[in-house]
Every structure is written in structure tokens, then in C-alpha cells.
Amino acid sequence: MNGMRAGILAAALILGATLAACTGPGSTSPGPSGPDVAQPGVDAGPPAPAEAMPDAGRGAGDGGAVNNAAEGDGGQSPPSVVPDPDAPVEVFPHVRIDRAAGLVEFDGIVPIDAHNAEAPLVYLEVIACTPDTKEHESLVMSLASASDVHAALLMLGIQPGRPGRFEWNGGRLRGISPTGPTIRVSLAVPPPSGDGAEFPPERWIVSARTGQRFAPGRWVFAGSGFGVQGGREFYLGDAGGTLVGLHTFGTETVALDRVMSPDSSVEEVQWIADPARVPAYGTPVIVRLRVGK
């Protein structure tokens, strides 16, 4: 097994085993988080300076500051923050999972301006991409890497299929649909920018030609693929930014099961961001991927 795919599989296996241990019988934690355990991919940072430590850690030479403070507020301590046991657990930067719910979610923003009077039509190629790739033609841009999302989906116990592609057959270009487990894709705009309610990405997509809304789609865990450059293997979804697809590039981690060419010489490119519904540039968005119908 080559390096990149071995690394993705190893990350999924190790973190999956860690989560299983943390959520097993007798565990009180939803995952590898808490005050003494750093979440994978998150820098715990340096220890707090002495002046930021709780008063209980100071010596008697502090003039009884602890007792005086307690007497001043009736001896009551401030309430402690209890982690939500049902909250998804961060397993990679910006990527969280809820194994019981069959859910992977990742953070992003709206990377386009669908309200610019000088360029009102924003044609779309993908639903979600990574930085410096397709953010000028995407509903969401995320700092989460496509390979990390792939590993997180593996942690849910599913295996990828294959992205869609085009092949020449008898002098004609034929589209071949992607394969893989069904993934239900939804978006949510969290407070204060939105109400946090989930909705399908089709709600933000319309035809530039007819104004018709994009028909409900089915997405699958296609799993992108791997390439080799300079003797080193790399994940195609990381290179192309095709995190959640719309048109068919053949490198999508999560792909729409319809085959649509992004090449205007092959078919009409018509799907745009709906300016009536897509929020302002920079608005936070959560992308959720659920296994099953």
C-alpha cells in the first residue's frame, strides 16, 4: 500500500479505535477531548501562566484571597462547563464526527459574492472546496482537507466507491456515474448569521437560463483517488479541492450521482448561486454528511 492512502487508512483506524475506547462501557467522555486530553489535530497550547491559574493553586502567602473571595459571594464557586456528550467530536482540524448518528461535519464559509451588481452570475462547479482551488465557483470553502474528510467517513465504517468520469465510446463521450455509499449532504448557517437549521444545498442553486431550482440530488462517498508526482503519492481531492462535488471532475471525495461536465463545449453550463438565498461573502457555514438515504 502506497504512502498517502496508507496514511489515510491508518489515521481512520487509530482515531476510530480511540473513539471506540472513549465511548465504550464505563466511559464518561464522547471522545478524545476534555481538560487533560488534546483533541487530535488541535494544538492544546502552552500551560496557562501562574497568574491565570485558579486561586486554589496559590499558597497561604497570598493573604487569604481565596477565602475572602468565597465569603464575598456566599461561598459559591462559578459553575463548571460540562461538555455536551451528544456533540460531534473533532477528529481532524475543522472536521467532526458523530459515529452513533453516522455523521461527519466540517466548517466553512461562503467564498463567493452572489450580490455583486457588476458580476451577478456566479456559476458553480462544486458544492464545497478547499482554499486556492475552486472557491470562485463553490458554495462553501473549507479549511478541512478532502483527505481528512475521507478518513472521517472511513471511521463511520463505510468504504468508498469511485468518482464519475467520462469515456469515449464509438466516437461519443459517455458519462459514467460515480459509485459508493449514499451520503445525505446538508448545509447549515449557524447563529448569529443564521438560525442553524439544516437544508439541502439545492436550495442555493438555480438555473441561469430558466430560473428553475436545481433538482434534489443524491450524493455518494466516491472517495476521490490517488496520483503520483515526483515519486510521492497524493490525494486527488486535496490537489483539486473537490471536497463535495456538483459537476463531474473525477476527483470528488463526495460526488453527485448525476454526471455533468464542467466543460461548456460538452454541455451547457447553467447552474449558478441563487442571489436571493445565498448569504453574504464570508458567512460561516457547516457542511454535514450523513450516511444513508
N, C-alpha and C positions, 0 to 999 in steps of 0.2 A: 504494500500500500504506500502510495506516494505521500510526501510530507504534508501538504496542505489538507488533503482530505483526512489523513490520519490525525492531524491536529484538531479538526472539527469534531471528529468522532470521539477522540479522547476527552475533549472538553465536555461534550454531551454526557459521556459515561461517568466522568468524575463528578461533575456537578449534579447529575441525576442521582448518583449514589449518595452524595452529601445531603441532598434534599430528602431522599427517602429515609435516611438515618435521622434527620432532624424532625421529620413528620411522623415517625414511627411511634409505637406504643410507648407511653410514658413521656413523650416529648411535649414541651410547652411552647415550642417555637415553630413558626411556619416555615422556617428555612434558615440558611446560614447568615442570620442577622442578629442584632441585639447589641447590648452595650459592650461586650467583650469579644465579639466575633465580627470581623470586617466582611462585608458582602463581597463576593467575587467581582473583580473589575472595578472596585471602588476604593479609593485611597482613604484610609482611616485618618490620615493626617498625623501631625506630631502631637505628643501629650500636651494637655492643657497646662498653661503656666500656673505657678503656685498661687498667684493672686486670683486665678479663675476657679480654683478648686473649692469645693464646698467648705463652709466654716467648720464642719465637723472634723476636718482633717488638720485643723490648726491646734497648736499647743496651748497650755494654760497661760503662757505669757501674752496671749492676745487680749488680756483684760476682760475675759468673760463675755466676749462679743456674742457667742452662741447663745448663752443663757439670756442675755439681755434682749436679743432679737426674738427669742422664743416667748419671753414674757410679754414683749410688746404686742405680739399678735395672738395672744392667748395660747401659746404653746403649739400652735398648729403648723405643720410643715406644708409647703406647697405640694399640690397633687403631682404624682409622677405620671409620666406619659407611658401608656400601655400600648404596645404595638397591636395593630389590628390583625388577629390570626387569620382572617379571611382575605387579607390584601395580597396581591401578587408579589412574588419575591424577585428582587433584582438578581439576575444571574450573569449578566454582562452589562457593560455601560449602556444605559438607556433602554435595556431590554429586560422585561419581567415575565415571569410565568406563574400560572396557577394550574398545577398538574391535575388537581381534582376537577377543575372546570374545563380542562382541555384548552387552555387559553395561553397565548403569547401576546404581549402588547409592547409597543415601543413608542417613544416620544418623538415628536417632530414639530415643524412649523409650516405655515403656508408660505411657500417660497416665491409666489407669483403675485403680480398686481393685476387683478382682473377688473380694476376700476379706473384704469388709466385711459382717459379720453383719447389720447393720441395713439394708443395701441390697445383697443378694446377687446380684440380677439386673441385669447391665449390658447393655442392649440395644444392638445395633450398627447403625450406618448406613454406615460406611466402614471400609476396611482401614487406610488411612493418611491423616492430615490435617495441616494446618498450625496454628500456635498461634492461639488465640482464635477457633476456628471450631467444630469438631465433636469436640474431644478427649474430651468426656464420653461419646461414642458411637463411639469408634475404638480399634482395637487398637494403633496406633502414632501418635505425634505427632512431626513432624519440623520442624526449623528450615529445612530445604530448601524453597525456594519451588516451587510447581507449575510456574510458567513456566520455571524453571531446569531442572527435570526434563524438561520438554517439549523445551527446547533441547538437552539432553544426548542425548535419544532421536533427535533430528534428526541429531546428529553421528554416529550409528551408520548413517546412510544410509537411514532409513525415513521414511515420510510418514504423518501421522495420518489417521484416518478421521473418524468423527462419533460423539458420545456417543448413548446410547439416550435415548428420550423417550416421552412419552405423547401420543396424539392422540385426539380424539373422532371416532368414525366411526359414523354411524347411531344416535346416541344412546348409544353404548357407548364406554368408554375402552379404547383399544387400545395395547398396548406395542409399540414399535419397537426392535429390538435395536441395540446400537452396532456400528460397523464399524471396521476398522483392522487393522494387522498384529498377529499373535498375540504376546503378551507372557507369558512364564512368570514368575509372581510367587513369590518365596520370602522367608522370614524367617530370621534367624539371631541368636541371643543370644551375643555374644562373651564370651570369658573376661574376668574371673573369674566373671561371673554365670552363664554357660552354657558349653557345650562348643564353640560356634561352628558346629555342624552346621546345614545348611540344611533347612528343612521348609516345606511349603505352608501358607498362612495358614488353610486349612480346619481344620487341627489344633487351632486355638484357638477354633473356633466350634461351638456346639451349639444345638439347638432347646430353648427354654424349655418347650415343650409336651410333647415326646416324649423329649428327651434324645438324639435322633439327631444324629450329626455332620453338618455341612454337606457336601453332595456336592462332589466335586472340580470346580473351576471353570476356565473359560478366560477370560483377560483379554486386552484389545486396547488398542493405542495409539489411543484415541479422540480425543485432542487438545483436549478441553475446547472453548473457544470464546472470543469476544471481545464485550465490550459497550462502550457509550459512555455516559459520565456527565460532565456539565459540559463537553462538547466534547472530552473526553480518552478515549482507548481504554484498556481494561483487560482483563486475562486473567481469565476467569470462574473458573478453578480457583484462582487466588490469592484472589479475593474469597470464594469458598465453602469453601475448604480441602479440596476434593475431589481429593486427590492420587492415591490408589488407591481406587476405589470398591467398594462392595458393593451397596447399594441404588442405584436409578437416580434421580439428580437432574438429569441432562442437562448437567452441567458437569465431568465427570470427565476428568482427564488420561489415566489408565489405568482402563478400565472393565470390570467383569464383563459377559460377553456375555449373561447372563440379565437380563431386565427384571423388577425387583422394586420396587414402590412403597414409599417410606418412610411413606406415609400409611395409618394404621390403618383409615381409612374406606374405603380401596380394597382392601386385603388385610391379612390377619393379620400383624402384626409379631411374629416369634418367635425371631429369631436373637440369641443372647447370647454373651458372652465365657465360655469354659469355665473356671470357677474351679479345676478340677483341673489345668489346664495353663498358663493364663496366669500369668506371674510377677508379682512384686510391682510396685506403682506405682513408676515411675522407673527400672525396669530398662532398660539400653541394648539397642537392637535395631537390626540392619542390615536394610534392605529391599533386595532385589536384583530387578532387572528384566532378563530375558534375552529377546532377540529370537528368535522361532521357537517350535516346539512344545516 
